[in-house]
Amino acid sequence: MLLIVLAIGIPLFLWQLGATGLVDETPPLFAGSARAMAESGNWLTPWVNGLPRYDKPPLVYWLMALVYALPGQEQWNPLGTWAARLPSGLASIGVMLSLAFTLLRWPQPGDQSGEQPTGTMPSRPQVALTALTAALAFALSPLTLLWSRIAVSDALFSGCLSVALLLFWQCWAEPRRPWWPGWLVLGLAVLSKGPVALVLAGLTLLGFGWRQGALAALWRRLRPVQGLGLSLLVSLPWYAAMLVVEGRPFWDSFFGYHNLQRFSSVVNDHLQPWWYFLPVMVVASLPFTPLLGLGLARGLRDGARQGTTRGEGGSERRPASASLRSFAACWLLAVLVFFTLAATKLPSYWLPATPAAALLIALAAQDSAGGRLSGGRLLWLAQGLTLSLTFTLAVGLWMSALWVPLINDPEMPTLPAELLASRLVYRAAFCFSIATVAGLWPWLRGWSSTGWSRGLAGWLLGLQLPLVAFHLFAVLPMWQLGDGVRGLPVREMAAAARREVRPGESLAMVGVLKPSLHYYSRQVVLYEGLSASGLVNLSDRLDNETRRGQRPAAATSSPTVLVVIDASTSQLPYWQNLGATPLASNGIYRLWRVERARLDQEAERLQAAGKARISWRDPRPERY
């Protein structure tokens, strides 16, 4: 079964991994840092665009850089995305295998609300089905599918944290298993995204131990004092070295801004309501959200019994190996509660909860309702709602001609027409229609409520397999189409800049800011906004700013500058006044050569008129 999971995971997360370019805005910063690390040999401090990058720990950079260090990059990794995305893809495959292994090695009893004190144990085929459906429920989450193909640290962090938590539960379920592997992997999670890994793991374990009424036993089995020491032994040396080498700037940026400030206040305008993660949870499990709701309710109910059930003969303690449902519920709630309390909220923050959601979905599908009609009706209801969601999505995709033209992205003005012309949306609709038919098949066969329950895991798999095809044959081609509309023009501008650049000539980008221009041009890029202050800043930065790979130069020694500008910004009067020489264009972007003397004159005029001021020296927590 693990080979089947691997055979599905490899195409889901690795097929055509390098077929599209880096997605702006954050992934090129990760990829650029990792490539610079491999080329410079500085494996301590990440650098990008001539500046140190302090916002994330090094594990994802190290893994990317190891691939960037391989020879022949131009032949097998021309867009840089194989190296940059491989850690994310492998991490998600690792989670799939870990989920399947856990359920195969420790089969969970069915719904424990019936007359049997420990629930009905599934048959071997049911165990295999549950393991496979859990792996697929994780892999088919829209969040997993997206972040597993993006060159950032979220999928790697989620993978390390998830494997660590599963190892903790395995140690609880089987006392003979060693206590230390989970703490070792947790240390890698701390190297992936920071101390938040310790917080989420601690909240999960505390909640689980409390709900099971076994905090003391869990403490003895997991040895958290020694375990935390091991996690810190893995992660702390890099943090200590960075504090020694980089000092206060690293402390203020990483710990102050990217950890404490993100939790306590809103950064980058990511203000969301307190209930933000409830709809995120719904969307992240589509179309299986009703099964998640049922599984979560049962996981909380199991935990509330504090490790015991009552049969006809009295109270009987449930084995620790039967507690995975409760553990998954505590895991999901730990992520929900912690990030709900955080001031800054992003969809990617829900990613660590997707493996727990997958467990709850698969175990809900496995449940046989313990002979109770009410349990069977709940399963029937969850199944019917899941099927209704699948059907609704199919209908919405078939009706794409009505809503695709409403897409209005100024960076991709031709996307609606190209998407409809490709008919890829109809391919997606066909996949969801096949899933709907597969889900309707038991209805057509006239299953009883008991039959529904016993066949639900197989029914879920029948729904999931067409969605695997949906991802491979609809989503990935759509991704390539979007890359051609949104990403290719930036890469063409980078290629044009490399062709046109003169010795000592600087490169700038104004208006729409795309870090991929730096990555693909292999030059330091001075980024400025579309306002008049952006023009004034650019003039002053060319004279005064120093970066690694970029030195200030007077207009007399470097009389021109290359500027990549978007079509909308280029129409503003102060940019029109520069009398720039057009060199190339693609999509919404233009490449200009601007005389530094004209740029300086316009900057002086704007400042004298009080329309702009020099602001690039103002403190900013994030700069590239």
Buried (B, 14 or more C-beta within 10 A) or exposed (E): BBEEBBEBBBEBBBEBBBBBBBBBEBBBBBBBBBBBBBEEEEBEBBBBBBBBBBBBBBBBBBBBBBBBBEEEBEEEBEBBBBBBBBBBBBBBBBBBBBBBBBBBEBBBBBBBBBEBBBBBBBEEEBBBBBBBBBBBBBBBBBBBBBBBBBBBBBBBBBBBBBBBBBBBBBBBBEEEEEBBBBBBBBBBBBBBBBBBBBEBBBBBBBBBBBBBBBBEBBEEBBBBEEBBBBBBEBBBEBBEEBBEEBEEEBBBBBBBBBBEBBBEEBBEEBEBEEEBBEEBBBEBBBBBBBBBBBBBBBBBBBBEBBBEBEEEEEEEEBEBBBBBBBBBBBBBBBBBEBBBEBBBBBBBBBBBBBBBBBBBBBBBBBBBBBBBEEBBBBBBEBBBBBBBBBBBBBEBBBEBEEEBEEEEEEBBBEBBEBBBEBEBBBBBBBBBBBBBBBBEEBEEEEBEEEEBBBBBBBBBBBBBBBBBBBBBBBBBBBBBBBBBBBBBBBBBBBBBBEEBBEEEBBBBBBBBBBBBBBBBBEBBBBBBBBBBBBBBBBBBBBEEBEBBEBEBBEBEEBBBBBBBBBBEBBEBEBBEBBEBEEBBBBBBBBBBBBBBEBBBBBBEBBBEEEBBEBBBEEEEBEEB
